[in-house]
Amino acid sequence: MQIEVRVFSGLESFVPGVRFGEPMPIEITNHFTGRMLLEKLNIPEKEVFTVLVNGVHKGLDEVLCEGDRVSLFPPVGGG
């Protein structure tokens, strides 16, 4: 199965060859969770604040499905 993943705001530094917001196809297996995705991408869990799956906030234990679009964001501040 395949999903599309995008990383933002510095998380791309953990994934060699990937740029900010660039879609990357990732092969996954059945029962593959957001937490497993972070492990596969070598992104420390403490660096991720928001996970969107198909535009909806999800937890790291959410099981991903074929064709899901996942976006990962760190905590960001502004003012």
DSSP file (Angstrom, degrees, kcal/mol; ACC not computed):
  #  RESIDUE AA STRUCTURE BP1 BP2  ACC     N-H-->O    O-->H-N    N-H-->O    O-->H-N    TCO  KAPPA ALPHA  PHI   PSI    X-CA   Y-CA   Z-CA
    1    1 A M              0   0    0      0, 0.0    27,-2.5     0, 0.0     2,-0.4   0.000 360.0 360.0 360.0 156.0    0.0    0.0    0.0
    2    2 A Q  E     -A   27   0A   0     25,-0.2    65,-3.1    23,-0.0     2,-0.3  -0.984 360.0-177.9-133.4 141.6    1.1    3.5   -0.6
    3    3 A I  E     -A   26   0A   0     23,-2.4    23,-2.6    -2,-0.4     2,-0.5  -0.830  26.5-122.1-124.2 167.2    0.4    6.9    1.2
    4    4 A E  E     -Ab  25  69A   0     64,-2.7    66,-3.3    -2,-0.3     2,-0.4  -0.959  29.5-169.6-112.3 128.7    1.6   10.4    0.4
    5    5 A V  E     -Ab  24  70A   0     19,-2.7    19,-2.2    -2,-0.5     2,-0.4  -0.939   9.2-174.1-122.1 140.3    3.5   12.2    3.2
    6    6 A R  E     - b   0  71A   0     64,-2.4    66,-2.4    -2,-0.4     2,-0.4  -0.995   8.4-158.5-129.3 138.6    4.5   15.9    3.4
    7    7 A V  E     - b   0  72A   0     15,-0.4    14,-3.0    -2,-0.4     2,-0.3  -0.920  13.6-168.3-119.0 146.5    6.7   17.3    6.2
    8    8 A F    >   +     0   0    0     64,-1.7     3,-1.7    -2,-0.4    12,-0.0  -0.870  48.2  16.8-133.5 159.7    6.8   21.0    7.2
    9    9 A S  T 3  S-     0   0    0     -2,-0.3    -1,-0.2     1,-0.3    64,-0.0   0.814 130.3 -31.4  53.6  47.7    8.7   23.6    9.2
   10   10 A G  T >  S+     0   0    0     -3,-0.1     3,-1.6    63,-0.0    -1,-0.3   0.126 111.6 103.5 102.6 -20.3   12.0   21.9    9.8
   11   11 A L  G X   +     0   0    0     -3,-1.7     3,-1.8     1,-0.3     4,-0.3   0.768  69.6  72.9 -65.6 -22.3   10.8   18.3    9.9
   12   12 A E  G >  S+     0   0    0      1,-0.3     3,-1.2     2,-0.2     6,-0.4   0.738  80.8  73.1 -63.1 -20.6   12.2   17.9    6.4
   13   13 A S  G <  S+     0   0    0     -3,-1.6    -1,-0.3     1,-0.3    -2,-0.2   0.714  92.1  55.9 -66.9 -18.4   15.7   18.0    7.9
   14   14 A F  G <  S+     0   0    0     -3,-1.8    -1,-0.3    -4,-0.2    -2,-0.2   0.618 100.9  62.9 -85.4 -13.2   15.1   14.5    9.3
   15   15 A V  S X  S-     0   0    0     -3,-1.2     3,-1.8    -4,-0.3    -1,-0.2  -0.890  87.7-132.7-118.2 100.5   14.3   13.0    5.9
   16   16 A P  T 3  S+     0   0    0      0, 0.0     3,-0.1     0, 0.0    -3,-0.1  -0.203  86.6  13.0 -55.4 135.3   17.3   13.2    3.5
   17   17 A G  T 3  S+     0   0    0      1,-0.2     2,-0.4    -4,-0.1    -4,-0.1   0.463  98.5 116.5  82.7   1.3   16.5   14.6    0.0
   18   18 A V    <   -     0   0    0     -3,-1.8     2,-0.2    -6,-0.4    -1,-0.2  -0.862  49.4-152.4-108.0 138.6   13.0   15.9    0.9
   19   19 A R    >   -     0   0    0     -2,-0.4     3,-2.3     1,-0.1   -12,-0.4  -0.683  39.9 -68.4-105.7 161.7   12.1   19.6    0.8
   20   20 A F  T 3  S-     0   0    0      1,-0.3   -12,-0.2    -2,-0.2    -1,-0.1  -0.196 117.6  -6.3 -45.9 120.9    9.5   21.6    2.8
   21   21 A G  T 3  S+     0   0    0    -14,-3.0    -1,-0.3     1,-0.2   -13,-0.1   0.457  92.1 146.4  71.9   1.6    6.0   20.5    1.8
   22   22 A E    <   -     0   0    0     -3,-2.3   -15,-0.4   -15,-0.3    -1,-0.2  -0.559  51.2-120.9 -73.9 127.8    7.2   18.2   -1.0
   23   23 A P        -     0   0    0      0, 0.0   -17,-0.2     0, 0.0    -1,-0.1  -0.474  31.7-173.3 -69.7 136.6    4.9   15.1   -1.4
   24   24 A M  E     -A    5   0A   0    -19,-2.2   -19,-2.7    -2,-0.2     2,-0.3  -0.996  21.2-130.3-131.6 131.0    6.7   11.8   -1.0
   25   25 A P  E     -A    4   0A   0      0, 0.0     2,-0.4     0, 0.0   -21,-0.2  -0.609  25.9-168.9 -77.1 136.1    5.2    8.4   -1.6
   26   26 A I  E     -A    3   0A   0    -23,-2.6   -23,-2.4    -2,-0.3     2,-0.4  -0.994  17.0-135.2-128.8 129.3    5.7    6.0    1.2
   27   27 A E  E     +A    2   0A   0     -2,-0.4     2,-0.3   -25,-0.2   -25,-0.2  -0.683  31.5 177.8 -81.1 132.6    5.1    2.2    1.1
   28   28 A I        -     0   0    0    -27,-2.5     2,-0.2    -2,-0.4     3,-0.1  -0.848  20.3-132.7-129.9 168.4    3.3    0.9    4.2
   29   29 A T    >   -     0   0    0     -2,-0.3     3,-0.9     1,-0.2     0, 0.0  -0.609  45.4 -68.4-110.2 174.1    1.9   -2.4    5.4
   30   30 A N  T 3  S+     0   0    0      1,-0.2    -1,-0.2    -2,-0.2     3,-0.1  -0.295 120.1  21.0 -58.9 148.5   -1.5   -3.3    6.9
   31   31 A H  T 3  S+     0   0    0     33,-0.2     2,-0.5     1,-0.2    -1,-0.2   0.782  85.3 161.0  62.0  30.2   -2.1   -1.9   10.4
   32   32 A F    <   -     0   0    0     -3,-0.9    32,-3.5    32,-0.4    -1,-0.2  -0.718  20.9-160.5 -86.0 126.5    0.5    0.8    9.9
   33   33 A T  B  >  -E   63   0B   0     -2,-0.5     4,-1.8    30,-0.3    30,-0.2  -0.535  32.8-107.0-105.4 169.3    0.2    3.7   12.3
   34   34 A G  H  > S+     0   0    0     28,-1.2     4,-2.2    26,-0.4    27,-0.2   0.870 121.4  55.8 -59.1 -38.4    1.3    7.3   12.4
   35   35 A R  H  > S+     0   0    0     25,-2.8     4,-1.8     1,-0.2    -1,-0.2   0.896 106.7  49.3 -62.1 -41.3    3.8    6.4   15.1
   36   36 A M  H  > S+     0   0    0     24,-0.3     4,-2.4     1,-0.2    -1,-0.2   0.845 107.5  56.0 -66.6 -33.7    5.3    3.7   12.8
   37   37 A L  H  X S+     0   0    0     -4,-1.8     4,-2.2     2,-0.2    -2,-0.2   0.929 105.7  50.1 -64.0 -45.6    5.5    6.3   10.0
   38   38 A L  H  X>S+     0   0    0     -4,-2.2     5,-2.5     1,-0.2     4,-0.6   0.908 111.5  49.3 -59.0 -41.8    7.6    8.6   12.2
   39   39 A E  H ><5S+     0   0    0     -4,-1.8     3,-1.0     1,-0.2    -1,-0.2   0.923 110.1  50.3 -62.7 -44.2    9.9    5.7   13.0
   40   40 A K  H 3<5S+     0   0    0     -4,-2.4    -1,-0.2     1,-0.2    -2,-0.2   0.861 114.8  43.7 -62.6 -35.7   10.2    4.8    9.3
   41   41 A L  H 3<5S-     0   0    0     -4,-2.2    -1,-0.2    -5,-0.1    -2,-0.2   0.452 109.9-122.5 -88.9  -1.3   11.1    8.4    8.5
   42   42 A N  T <<5 +     0   0    0     -3,-1.0    -3,-0.2    -4,-0.6    -4,-0.1   0.846  61.0 147.4  60.5  36.1   13.5    8.8   11.5
   43   43 A I      < -     0   0    0     -5,-2.5    -1,-0.2    -6,-0.2    -2,-0.1  -0.912  51.6-121.9-101.5 119.3   11.5   11.7   12.8
   44   44 A P    >   -     0   0    0      0, 0.0     3,-1.9     0, 0.0     4,-0.4  -0.367  14.9-131.5 -60.9 134.5   11.6   11.8   16.7
   45   45 A E  G >  S+     0   0    0      1,-0.3     3,-1.6     2,-0.2    15,-0.0   0.840 105.5  62.3 -56.2 -36.2    8.0   11.7   18.1
   46   46 A K  G 3  S+     0   0    0      1,-0.3    -1,-0.3    28,-0.0    -3,-0.0   0.681  96.9  60.4 -66.6 -15.8    8.8   14.7   20.4
   47   47 A E  G <  S+     0   0    0     -3,-1.9     2,-0.5    27,-0.1    -1,-0.3   0.588  91.5  79.6 -85.1 -11.6    9.4   16.8   17.2
   48   48 A V    <   +     0   0    0     -3,-1.6     3,-0.1    -4,-0.4    24,-0.0  -0.864  42.0 162.6-106.8 125.1    5.8   16.3   15.9
   49   49 A F        +     0   0    0     24,-2.7     2,-0.4    -2,-0.5    -1,-0.2   0.770  67.2  34.3-104.3 -38.3    3.0   18.3   17.2
   50   50 A T  E     -C   73   0A   0     23,-2.2    23,-2.4     2,-0.0     2,-0.5  -0.975  55.5-172.7-128.5 133.6    0.3   17.9   14.6
   51   51 A V  E     -C   72   0A   0      7,-0.5     7,-2.5    -2,-0.4     2,-0.5  -0.990   8.6-169.0-121.1 121.3   -0.6   15.0   12.3
   52   52 A L  E     -CD  71  57A   0     19,-2.6    19,-2.5    -2,-0.5     2,-0.6  -0.943   4.1-168.9-109.6 130.6   -3.2   15.6    9.6
   53   53 A V  E >  S-CD  70  56A   0      3,-2.9     3,-1.3    -2,-0.5    17,-0.2  -0.967  82.2 -18.5-118.2 114.1   -4.6   12.6    7.7
   54   54 A N  T 3  S-     0   0    0     15,-3.3    -1,-0.1    -2,-0.6    16,-0.1   0.860 130.8 -52.2  55.4  37.5   -6.6   13.7    4.7
   55   55 A G  T 3  S+     0   0    0     14,-0.4     2,-0.4     1,-0.2    -1,-0.3   0.492 116.9 110.4  83.4   4.0   -6.9   17.2    6.3
   56   56 A V  E <  S-D   53   0A   0     -3,-1.3    -3,-2.9     0, 0.0    -1,-0.2  -0.933  74.5-110.5-117.1 134.5   -8.2   16.0    9.7
   57   57 A H  E     +D   52   0A   0     -2,-0.4     2,-0.3    -5,-0.2    -5,-0.2  -0.394  46.0 174.8 -60.3 132.0   -6.2   16.0   12.9
   58   58 A K        -     0   0    0     -7,-2.5    -7,-0.5    -2,-0.1     2,-0.1  -0.932  28.2-113.4-136.8 160.0   -5.4   12.4   14.0
   59   59 A G    >   -     0   0    0     -2,-0.3     3,-1.5     1,-0.1   -25,-0.3  -0.437  34.0-106.5 -87.4 167.3   -3.4   10.8   16.8
   60   60 A L  T 3  S+     0   0    0      1,-0.3   -25,-2.8   -26,-0.1   -26,-0.4   0.663 117.6  59.9 -69.9 -15.2   -0.2    8.8   16.2
   61   61 A D  T 3  S+     0   0    0    -27,-0.2    -1,-0.3   -28,-0.2     2,-0.2   0.413  76.2 120.3 -93.2   3.0   -2.0    5.6   16.9
   62   62 A E    <   -     0   0    0     -3,-1.5   -28,-1.2     1,-0.1     2,-0.4  -0.467  67.8-123.2 -65.3 133.4   -4.4    6.1   14.0
   63   63 A V  B     -E   33   0B   0    -30,-0.2   -30,-0.3    -2,-0.2     2,-0.2  -0.677  25.5-136.6 -81.6 130.3   -4.1    3.3   11.4
   64   64 A L        -     0   0    0    -32,-3.5   -32,-0.4    -2,-0.4     2,-0.3  -0.569  16.6-153.2 -88.8 151.3   -3.3    4.6    7.9
   65   65 A C    >   -     0   0    0     -2,-0.2     3,-2.3     1,-0.1   -35,-0.0  -0.827  34.0 -72.9-123.1 159.6   -5.0    3.4    4.8
   66   66 A E  T 3  S+     0   0    0     -2,-0.3   -63,-0.2     1,-0.3    -1,-0.1  -0.217 118.5  14.8 -46.9 130.0   -4.0    3.1    1.1
   67   67 A G  T 3  S+     0   0    0    -65,-3.1    -1,-0.3     1,-0.2   -64,-0.2   0.394  86.4 151.1  83.6  -3.3   -4.0    6.6   -0.5
   68   68 A D    <   -     0   0    0     -3,-2.3   -64,-2.7   -66,-0.2     2,-0.6  -0.289  40.1-140.4 -60.5 147.1   -4.0    8.6    2.7
   69   69 A R  E     -b    4   0A   0    -66,-0.2   -15,-3.3   -64,-0.0     2,-0.5  -0.960  22.0-168.3-110.0 116.5   -2.4   12.0    2.6
   70   70 A V  E     -bC   5  53A   0    -66,-3.3   -64,-2.4    -2,-0.6     2,-0.4  -0.899   8.6-170.7-112.2 131.0   -0.4   12.7    5.7
   71   71 A S  E     -bC   6  52A   0    -19,-2.5   -19,-2.6    -2,-0.5     2,-0.4  -0.981   7.2-159.1-120.4 133.4    1.0   16.0    6.8
   72   72 A L  E     -bC   7  51A   0    -66,-2.4   -64,-1.7    -2,-0.4   -21,-0.2  -0.940  11.1-179.8-117.3 132.2    3.4   16.4    9.7
   73   73 A F  E     - C   0  50A   0    -23,-2.4   -24,-2.7    -2,-0.4   -23,-2.2  -0.980  18.3-140.5-131.4 141.2    4.0   19.6   11.6
   74   74 A P        -     0   0    0      0, 0.0     2,-0.3     0, 0.0   -26,-0.2  -0.379  49.4 -75.0 -83.2 173.0    6.2   20.5   14.5
   75   75 A P        -     0   0    0      0, 0.0     2,-0.4     0, 0.0     0, 0.0  -0.563  59.6-169.6 -65.2 133.5    5.1   22.9   17.2
   76   76 A V        -     0   0    0     -2,-0.3     2,-0.3    -3,-0.1    -3,-0.0  -0.956   8.8-157.0-128.2 147.8    5.3   26.4   15.7
   77   77 A G        +     0   0    0     -2,-0.4     2,-0.3     2,-0.0     0, 0.0  -0.760  16.0 162.3-118.0 166.4    5.0   29.8   17.3
   78   78 A G              0   0    0     -2,-0.3    -2,-0.0     1,-0.1     0, 0.0  -0.958 360.0 360.0-166.2 179.5    4.0   33.1   16.1
   79   79 A G              0   0    0     -2,-0.3    -1,-0.1     0, 0.0    -2,-0.0   0.444 360.0 360.0-170.4 360.0    2.9   36.4   17.2
